[in-house]
Amino acid sequence: MFPGGGDMQKLLQQAQQMQADYMQAQQELASAEVTASAGGGLVSATVTGAGELKGVKTDPEAVDPED
């Protein structure tokens, strides 16, 4: 036992549960996708929680064919 009545085994189990919860949250975040737009919706991008760019869409109105 620790001073104050703590139990090392219980503390270790709590730490292991916290680690498992943290790893699960990381996996869920990495698989999540977020899409945002700019320019009034003329440009949009989709990325994962891991920062991987999944796609970019540009509305044809955003590009001047004369440029």
C-alpha positions in Angstrom: 0.0 0.0 0.0 0.9 3.6 -0.5 0.8 6.2 2.2 -2.7 7.3 2.6 -4.2 3.9 1.9 -3.6 3.7 -1.9 -3.5 0.4 -3.6 -0.8 -0.1 -6.3 -2.7 -2.8 -8.2 -5.8 -0.5 -8.4 -3.7 2.4 -9.6 -2.0 0.3 -12.2 -5.4 -1.0 -13.5 -6.7 2.6 -13.7 -3.6 3.7 -15.7 -4.0 0.7 -18.1 -7.7 1.6 -18.6 -6.8 5.3 -19.3 -4.2 4.2 -21.8 -6.7 1.9 -23.6 -9.3 4.7 -23.7 -6.7 7.1 -25.1 -5.7 4.7 -27.8 -9.3 4.2 -28.8 -9.9 7.9 -28.9 -6.8 8.4 -31.2 -8.1 5.7 -33.6 -11.5 7.3 -33.7 -10.0 10.7 -34.4 -7.7 9.4 -37.1 -10.6 7.8 -39.0 -12.9 10.9 -38.7 -13.1 13.2 -41.8 -13.7 16.9 -41.7 -14.7 19.1 -44.7 -14.3 22.9 -44.7 -14.9 25.5 -47.4 -13.6 28.9 -48.2 -14.5 31.7 -50.6 -18.2 31.3 -50.1 -18.1 27.6 -50.9 -15.9 27.9 -54.1 -13.2 25.8 -52.6 -13.5 22.9 -50.2 -11.1 20.5 -48.6 -11.6 17.2 -46.8 -9.0 16.0 -44.3 -8.8 13.1 -41.7 -8.2 13.6 -38.0 -4.6 12.3 -38.7 -4.1 15.3 -41.0 -4.3 13.3 -44.3 -5.7 15.4 -47.2 -8.5 13.3 -48.8 -9.7 15.7 -51.4 -10.0 19.3 -52.7 -12.8 20.6 -54.8 -12.7 23.9 -56.7 -15.9 25.3 -58.2 -15.3 26.2 -61.8 -16.5 29.7 -61.0 -13.4 30.2 -58.9 -11.1 30.0 -61.9 -11.0 32.7 -64.6 -10.4 30.9 -67.9 -8.7 34.1 -69.2 -5.9 33.7 -66.6 
